[in-house]
Amino acid sequence: MNDIKMCGLVLCALVVCIIFKNLRSEYSLFIRIFITCFVTVATFAIFYPILSFIDDISKNTAVYIYMPTLIKALGIAFAVQITADVCNDAQESTLANRITLFGKAQILVLSLPLIKNLFTLCENLIK
């Protein structure tokens, strides 16, 4: 789906959300969640060729062993940001802040082996 169609779809969903917010406010949140999920899936479809390209060019380098970790961290960041945005739309900023903190902690735990390797590399350079 090209960018003009996606923007049109999101604007149409916005108009429908505004209309339903005045008539039946409980439906407005579900429409926003549905559109958010749809745009997210479309975004991941765009990222697939990019990730494949990065995977191909990094196969013969030392970066290749870190690619799964980096891709997982990117996925966590996207999922947490989208969840936090949905929580903010529902005026639940406390939940949005907690899920953001959770995501940061998850990425930190995921990156601990990378940090260990970095310290080992620094130690070897010093020696």
C-alpha positions in Angstrom: 0.0 0.0 0.0 1.5 3.3 -0.9 1.8 6.3 1.3 -1.1 8.3 -0.1 -3.5 5.4 0.4 -2.3 4.8 3.9 -2.7 8.5 4.8 -6.2 8.5 3.3 -7.1 5.5 5.3 -5.8 7.0 8.5 -7.6 10.3 7.9 -10.9 8.4 7.1 -10.4 6.5 10.4 -9.8 9.7 12.2 -13.1 11.2 10.9 -15.0 8.0 11.9 -13.4 8.1 15.3 -14.5 11.7 15.8 -18.0 10.9 14.7 -18.2 7.9 17.0 -16.6 9.8 19.9 -19.7 12.0 20.0 -22.3 9.2 19.3 -20.8 6.0 20.9 -17.5 6.8 22.5 -16.7 3.1 23.4 -16.5 2.3 19.6 -13.9 5.1 19.0 -11.2 3.3 21.0 -11.7 0.0 19.1 -11.5 1.8 15.7 -8.2 3.4 16.8 -6.8 0.1 18.0 -7.8 -1.6 14.7 -6.3 1.1 12.5 -3.1 1.1 14.7 -2.8 -2.6 14.3 -3.4 -2.4 10.5 -0.8 0.4 10.1 1.7 -1.5 12.2 1.4 -4.6 10.1 1.8 -2.5 6.9 4.9 -0.9 8.5 6.4 -4.3 9.3 5.8 -5.3 5.7 7.9 -2.3 4.7 10.7 -3.2 7.1 11.1 -6.8 5.9 13.0 -5.9 2.7 15.2 -3.4 4.7 16.0 -6.1 7.3 16.8 -8.6 4.5 19.1 -6.1 2.9 20.9 -5.4 6.1 21.1 -9.1 6.8 22.7 -9.7 3.4 25.3 -7.0 3.6 26.3 -8.0 7.2 26.8 -11.7 6.6 30.5 -11.4 6.1 31.2 -9.0 8.9 31.5 -9.3 12.7 28.2 -7.4 13.0 26.3 -10.4 11.8 26.3 -12.2 15.2 24.6 -9.2 16.7 21.8 -8.8 14.1 19.2 -11.1 15.9 19.7 -9.1 19.1 19.3 -5.8 17.2 16.2 -6.9 15.4 14.6 -8.2 18.6 15.4 -4.8 20.3 13.8 -3.0 17.3 10.7 -5.2 17.6 10.4 -4.6 21.4 10.8 -0.8 20.8 8.0 -0.8 18.2 5.6 -3.0 20.2 6.1 -0.9 23.4 5.7 2.4 21.5 2.5 1.3 19.9 1.1 0.0 23.1 2.1 3.2 24.9 0.4 5.2 22.2 -2.8 3.2 22.5 -2.7 3.6 26.3 -2.2 7.4 25.9 -5.2 7.5 23.5 -7.3 5.9 26.2 -6.0 8.5 28.6 -4.1 5.9 30.7 -0.8 7.7 30.8 0.3 5.7 33.9 0.0 2.5 32.0 1.8 4.0 29.0 4.7 5.0 31.3 4.9 1.6 32.9 4.9 -0.3 29.5 7.6 2.1 28.3 9.7 1.3 31.4 9.1 -2.4 30.9 10.3 -2.1 27.3 13.4 -0.3 28.3 14.2 -2.9 30.8 13.6 -5.7 28.3 16.0 -4.0 25.8 18.6 -3.6 28.5 18.4 -7.3 29.5 18.5 -8.2 25.8 21.7 -6.1 25.3 23.6 -7.4 28.3 25.6 -10.0 26.2 26.5 -7.1 23.8 27.7 -5.0 26.7 29.7 -7.9 28.0 31.4 -8.4 24.6 32.1 -4.6 24.5 33.8 -4.7 27.8 35.8 -7.8 26.8 36.9 -6.0 23.6 38.0 -2.9 25.6 39.9 -5.1 28.0 41.7 -6.8 25.2 42.6 -3.5 23.6 44.0 -2.2 26.8 46.2 -5.3 27.2 
